[in-house]
């Protein structure tokens, strides 16, 4: 289904390719039909969707690995809708007269459990009525006899009290015969779906409550204290566990047993509890398991558990982005309609509002010609925009509401980055004009969606021994390796003898540490500037990885980095040429900054360094070393228009 839900009469095929809504002829998202089945509401993830359909049909386990918000839990819930309801069972636990600490288990078709419990309760009620009737007759006889014998009245009252207590105590045995309905699927319209993400052992595997009154007629029967776990509630349904690696090894081992045996006894999880003495007969656990997590989930997952899922099911990697096609843009429009319907309180979105959201989906993908599939975050933007419209009593959510929502729904990292930039301005840490030697405005990403300007400084000093490169700023492993690559480039491109010099590289105010090698170009430029004593234009910022041969390689987060540079007042940004297709900055920044793509360190130096005689001499030397004609890249030089 999916695309079939969109009426062909509402699609203009001629304008579909260029239209942001893929040719949909709608005024608002209210004109879009939303499919009923969850599996048909899934956007993208066609491979994962096909796997879920097969797994539901063949009752196979599935492990989904991917970024948060890409639809893992939605697909797991969709699987429960695909399973047959006719197979659902109710599970009852009975008192065991032979061994009270080993309650008996019985399964019946869904809906029968309530009937059985009600029948036992009615039978117990009738027995108690007869017992009460008999008790009051006996008490009346005893009291009547005591009244006749006036001297025995006190004894008669005491005897009546004893009779009352005996009958009340004996009635508890009758109540103990009523079974405990452990799992009730009577009202389930689909197969059960249990989300056990982050569940402790008792919630996952079941538990037996502690009984403070363990004797003397005040104890609670053991079968009444049995509590089902998620593995039992999901019998004949789906058990979903996200971040599977956060489960402790003991729980993973027991989960593996439940999968393998198809049944698992319930016992008290605390050794100090009276429930630890109780262990039921095996309880059915015939569920389909959907395990999920990020890439690191596989590292701490029990190998045998993963092997069982892999051997009897499927492993699926969830896509982060999908190709931007007219069909996908139509599905994104439907996604907005789905979110509005799911919330139930939001006004529908106008056509221009939906177009703005699709533009945001392009931007968040970080790839040219793609749309993001991290739809939970995009759904959050839909809800914030709808809330703004609702607060204004607007009939529809408009593009203006979406633009306001983008400002209000910024991540913590974005807010921190903005605050970081403002604080740096207070202390003049960001320099966006003038010429300074050995200092470069580098660019970095904070979190996943926020850019910052991070100055990098270099200084060359005489060494007391063999020269070395010393980098500070809490550099992580990959960043440390990038320093070594830069040192190789410096030796190649510089005429200076650095064997007896120490090269100091400092990442200024990098309190959170530096990961990755996207500052390699920045480091190399700062060091060469310091070695050659040629100043750097501070209105230029840059990002890019660097090979040992001087090639500028692509990096991540270029859009966020460029926007951060624009906010900081930088006029020109140098990025890897391969990243030009990934640039999707907001319209407000396009007039504020010039973007120059480069392919080699020589082009970077030609743009960033200033001082004609010294710079020209260095450039000529680089030409002879690399054999690269810098004039061929002059079309993207400082004076050229920025490709957008």
N, C-alpha and C positions, 0 to 999 in steps of 0.2 A: 504494500500500500504506500503511504507516504506521499509521493508526488501525485498519485492518483486522486488524493484528497483535494487537490487544487483543481477546480473545474477548468477544463480547457478553454471554455468561453471567456474566462477571466484572464487569459494570457495573450499578450500581443507578441507573436513570434518575431515580427519584424524589428521591434525595438528591444527585444529581450537581451541581446548581447551587451548593449550599452546602458540599459536601464538598471538602476541600483536595486530595484525590486525584481529583476529578472523578467520584466515584461508583464508583471501582475497589474491588472486594471482594477485597482481598488482605491477607495477614498480613505478608509480606515481599516485597521486590523479586524474590526468587527465583521468585515466582508469575507474573512478567511475561515474556512471550516477546519476545525481541530479534530483529528482522529480520536476514537475512543480508547484504543489499545495503547498502552505505554510503549510497546515495541515499535509502533508506527510513529510515535512522537520523537523518537531518537533522531538527532540531527548529526549527519556524518557517521563515522564509525561503522561503515557498511560491513567491513570484515568482522568486527566484533558482533554486530547484529546478526549476521549469518551464523556465526558460531553459537550464539545464544539460542537461535531457533533450532539448530541441530542438537545442541546439548539438552534442551528441554524435551525434545522428541525421544532422544536416546537415553535420557537420565544420566548425563555425564557431568563431572565436576569441571569447574572453570576457574582459572586464575587470570585476573586482569591486572596488568601493570601499566601505569601511566601517571600523568600529572593530576593533581587534585582538580575536581570540577569538570572532568572530561566525560562523565556519564556512566561511571562504573556502577554506582548504586542504583541508578535508574534502569540500567540493563538487567541487573540482578532482580529488581522488583518486577520488571517486565517478564522475566522468566517464570515467576510464580503465577502470572496470569495465563501462561501457556500450558501449565500442567493440568491434568484432568482433576476436577473437583470430586468426581465419583469415587476416587480411591481414598479420600480423607477418612481418618479414624479418630475416634475419641479414645482416650486412655484412662482407665480407672485403676485405683490402687485399693486393695482390700486388706482387712485385718487377717493375719495368719494365725489361726488358733493353735497350731503346732509350735510356732516360733514367732512371737510378737515382734522380734527385731528383723524379721525377713518378710515384709509385706508382699502380698501377691499382686501380680499385674495382669490386667485383662484388657484386650483391645476389642472395640465394637465399631460398627459403621458410624460415621459422623451423625450426630443428632440422637443416637440411641443412649449415649451416656447420661444425658439429662433425664431421660425417661427411667433409666435404671435407678439413678439416685433418688428420683422422686418416688418411685415404687418402694424402695427401701425405707425412705422417710415416712411414707404413709403406713407401711407395715409396722415400723417402730412406734409411730404415733398411736396406732390401734392397740399395740401391746401395752404401751404406757397407760393408755386410757383404762384398759382392763385391769392393769396392775394397780392403778390409782383407785379404781372403783373397789377392788378387793381390799386395798389398804384401808380405805375409809370405813368400810364395813367392819373390818377387824378392830379398828380403833374405836368405832362406835360401840361394838360389843364389849370391849375391855372397859371403856369409860362407863358404860351402862351398868356393867357388873360391879364396878368400883363404887358407883353411886348407891347401888342397892346395899352394898356392904360399906357403910359410911366410914368405918374405921380404915378402909383400904383405898381412900380417894387419892392420896398422894402417890401410893404405889401404882395405881391405875394410870395416873398422869405420866409417871416415869415410863411405864410399860408402853403407853401410846407413843411417847417420844422415841423410844427405842425401835418400835415397829416402823415409825415414819422414816427414821434414818436407814434402817435395813432395806426398806423398799426403795428409797432414793438411791442408795448405793448399788443395789442390784439393777436399777434401771440404766446405769452407766454401761453395763455390759451390752444392753440392747442397742444403745447409741453407737457403740463401737462397731457394730455390724454394718453400719451405713458406710458404703465405699466413698472414697475421696476422688472426685472427678479431676484428674491430674491435667489432662489436655482436653479442652472443649472446642470442637470445630463446628458446632451446630450452626452458628450464624455466619460462617465463612462463605463468601461468594466465590473466592478463588483459593488456590492452594496457599498455605501459610507462608509468610515471608518474615523471617526473624533477623534483625540487624544486631549482631553480637559484637560490634566494634567496641573495643575497650572494656568488654565484660570481664568481671572477676570470675574466679573459678566457680563459685556457687551459681552465678547467673548463667554461666555457659554450660556447666556440667550437671546442674541440679544440686539440691541441698536438702538436709533434714534439720528442721528447726530444733533448737535446744529446748528441753522441757525442765523447768526449775522444780516441778513437783513430779518426782519420778516414782512415787509409791504412795501408799496410804489412801488409795482410792481417788486421789486428786490428779493423777497423771493424765496426760493427753495421749490417746492411742498413737502408736508410732506411725501408722499409715496416714493419720490426719496431719502429721507434721512434715510429710514429704512435699517438697517443692520441685517442680520441673525446671530443667535448664533449657537454654535456647536450642540445644541439640535435640531435645525431646519435643519442644513446641513446633519445631520445623519439620517434624516427621511427615513425609509425603509432600514436602514443600521445599523451600529454599532457605539455606542458612548463609547469610552474608557477613563476612568479617573483613573490614577494611583495616589497613595497617596490620596485616597478619603477623608481621615480625614483632609486634609489641606484646603478643601473647607469651607468657613464660613457657619454658621448655616443657615443664610438667603438663601444662594444659594442652600444649601442642601434641604431646605423646598420647594423652587421653582422647583428644579429638581424633587422632589417627586411628585409635582403637575403635571409636564409635563409627567411623567411616568404614573400616574394614569389616567389623562384625555386624553392623546394621542394628545394634542394640547396645545399651549401656546402662548398668545399674546405677541407682542414685543412693548416695551415702552422704553423711555429714562431712562438710569440708574442713571443719575445725576439730582438731584432735582433742581439744579440751571440752568440747560440747558433747552432751548426751546423744546428739544425733550421729556422732561418729560410730556408735554401737549398732546403728541401723543400716542395713543394706537391702534394698529391694531386689526382687527378681529383675532380670534384664528388661529394660524399657526400650521399645522400638525407637531407632534413630535413622530411619531410612530417608535421609534428606539429600538434596543436591547442594554441594558446597560451592559457593562463589567466594574465593579469596581475592583480595585486592590490596594494592599498595603502590608506593613509588618504586623506583628502581632499587633503592636500598632495602626494600622489603625482602628480597631474595637472599640477602646476605645473612640475616639472623633467623631465617626460617629453618625449621627442622628439616634436614635433607630427606628423611624418609617421608615426611608429610608432603613435601613438594613432589617427590617421586611418585607418591600415590595419586596425587592430583594429575600429574603429567601422564602417568601410565593409564589412568582411567578417565581421561578428560582432555581438556585443551588449555593451552597457554596463549594469551592474547595481549599484544601491546597496543595500547590506546593512542591514537594519533592526537597530536597537539593542534595541528592545523589541517585544512583541507583546501583543495584547489577552488579558486573563486570562479564559479560557473553560474550561468543564469538559473539553472536548477537549484544550486545550493543557495543562491540569494533568495529564491522563492521559499525555500525551506526555512531560511533565517527569518523571513517575514512571518511564517507560520509559527516559528519559535516564540516570537513576540506575542502572538495571539494566544499561544499555549500558556505563557507566563501570566498573562492578564486573566485568562479563564481559571488557572490554578489558584491565583490569589483571591479572586472573587470580589475585590474591592476597588481595583484600579480602573481608571477610564481607558478605553481603547486608544491606540496610537494613530495619529494622522499619518498620511503617506510620507510627508517630509520628516516626521519624527522617526519612522521606521528606516528611512534612508540614512539618517544620521547614525542610527545604531549599527547599520551595516558598514558604514564608513569606520566606525569605532572597532568593529570586528576585524576589518582589514588591518587597521593600525595595530591592534593587539596581537595579531598573528606574527608580526615581526618579519614577514616574508612577502615579497612582491607577488601578487597574483594568488594570495591565499587568504583564508578566513580562519580566525581562531576557533578552536573547538573546546576551549575552557569556558564552557557556557554558564557555569555557576556564577562566575564573576560578572559575565555579561547580563545574566538574569538579575543580579543585584542592581545593576545600573537601570534595568527596566523598572524594578520596583521603586528605586529612589525617584526616578522621573515621574512615575505614576503617583507616588506620594505627594510630590510637589504639586502636580496638577490637581489632585484631590483636595489638598489644602487650600487651593485657590477656587474650589468648586467649579473647575473647568469641565466642560462636556467631554473633551478629548485631551490626551497628552500630546503636546506639540513639540516641534523641534527645539523651541526655546526652553521647554522644560527639560529636554534631554541634555542640552548644553549646560543648564544649571546643575543638573544631576552629576555631570562629569566633574564639575568643580567641587561638589559636596561629597562625592563618593570616592575621593582619593584615598589610596591606601596609606597606612601608617608610614611606610617608607617614603612615599611622595611628600607627605606632610613634614617628615623629618628632613628630607632633602631641601625643601623650601626654607625651613627654619635654619638649616645648615648654611645655605647660601646667604640668608639675611645676616646671620651672625658673623660670617666672614667679611661681609661688607663693613660691619661695625669696626672690625680690626684691620681693615685693608688687606685681608689675606688673599682676595681675588684681585689680580691686576689685569685689566683688560685693555691697557694702552701703554705706549712707550716701548722701549727696547731694553732688555735685560739679558746679560750673559748667563748661560748655564741654568736658566729657569724656563720651564715649559708648562703651559696649562694643559694638563692631561685630563682625560674624561673617564669616568667610571660609572658603574651601575650600582645603586643601593637597592637591595632586595631584588625584585624581578621587573619592576616597572618604573624606577626612578633613577634619573641621572644626576651626577654631581660633577663639579669641576674640582679636580685634585691636582694641585701644583706638584711638579717634580723638579727637584733641584740637584745639580751635580757640581762637584768641585774636585779639581785635580791637585794633589799635593805630593811633595817628595816623600819617598818611602824609606823607612829605616832598614828595609830588607828587600826581598823580591816583591815587586809591585802586585797588588791585588785589587779586586773590585769589591767594595763594601757597600751593601745596600741595607737601609734601615726603613722601618715603617710597617713592621709586623707582616712581612711577606710570607705567603704560604708556599707550598712545594712548587707549584707550577710557575708562580711568579719568580721564585728563586732560580728555576731553570731558565726563565726568560732573561735573567741577568747574565747568565753564562753565555747565552746566544748573543746578547748585545756586546759582551766583551770581545767575542770573535769578530763581530762586524767592525768594532772600533779599531782593532789591530789591522784589519784589512784596509780601512778607508783613511786612516790617519798616518801622516808622515812622522808624527812624534814618536819617540821611543818611550813606551809606557812600561817597560820592564822594571824600571826603578821608580815608578810612580804609583801611588794609591789613588784609585778613583772612588770617590764617595758619592753615593746616590741616595737621596732622601725623598721619601713620599711624605709630603707635609700633611699633618693632622689625619693620618690614616688610622684612626683609633680602632676601627672595626677590622683592620687587616686588609691585605690585598690578595685577591685570588685571581688566577688566570694570567694570561700573558698579553692582554689587550693594551698594556702600557709599554710594550717593547719599543715601539716607534718613539714614544715620548722620552724614554730613557736614553735611547741612542742619540736623539737630537740634543738633549740637554748635555750629554757627555761630550759630543763632538763640538758643541758650542763652547764648552769650557776649555777643551783641549786647544782649539784653534783660536780662542779668544774672539769669537764672533758673536755679537748679541742676537737675541731672538725677539721677533715681533710678538708682543704680549697680547695683541688683538687676535692672535691665532691660537686655536686649541686643536688638539689632535687625538686620535685613537687608532689603534691598529696593531696587529701582531707582526712579528718580523722573523723571517727565516735567516739562517746563518749566511745566506748569500745576499741578503738585503732586500728580498722581495717583501712587499707589504701584503699581509694575509688578512682575510676577513675575520671579524669579531662579532660578538653579540651585542644587542641593546643599542644599536647606533641611533635609532629614533629618539630614545630617551636621553642619550648623551647629547645629541644636537640641541634638543629643547633646553637642556640644562645650561648649555653654553650660551644660548640665546638669552635665557633669564639672567645670566651673570654678566651680560653686556659684551660678550665676545662677538667679533664681527665675522670671523672666518673659521670654518671647521674643516680639518683634513681628515678624510676617512678612506678606508681601502676601496679601490674601484669596484671590487666584487660586492661590496655592501650597498652600492647605489640603488640596487633593485629593492633593498629592504627599507629605504627611507620613506617614511609616511608621517611626516611631522604635521602638527596642527596648522591650519591656515594662518593663525595669528603670528606664527614664528617665521613664515616663509619670507617676509619682507625684512626680517630683523637680522638674518644671517646668510652668509654665502657658504655653500658646500662645495668642496673641491675633492674629487676622487683621485687617488694616486695608486701606483702599482709598485713603486720602488723607493727606497730611502733617499735616493738622489733627488727625486721630485719633492719629497718632504722638505729637505734642506733648502732647495731652491726657493720654496715658498716661505718657509718660516724664518730663515736667517736674513739679516739685514747688514748693510755695510758693503757697498759695491766692490771695492778693490779686493778685500779679503774674501768676500763671498764668491766673487767671480773666480778667484784663484782656486778656491776649494772645489767649486763646481767643475772647473776645467780638469782638475786632478781626478775627480770622480768619473768624468767622461773617459779619461784614459784608462782608469781601472776597470770600469764596468763595461765600457764600449757602448754605453747607452746614450743616445742622442736626446738630450733633455729638450731640445727644440721641438721634438715630436710630441711632447706633452704640453707645449706652451698654450694649446687651446684651452687647457684647464688651469692656466696660470692665474695669479692673483687678480689680474685685470680682466679676466674673462667672465662672462656671465655664468652663474652657477647652474649646473644641470639639476633639474628637479624631478 
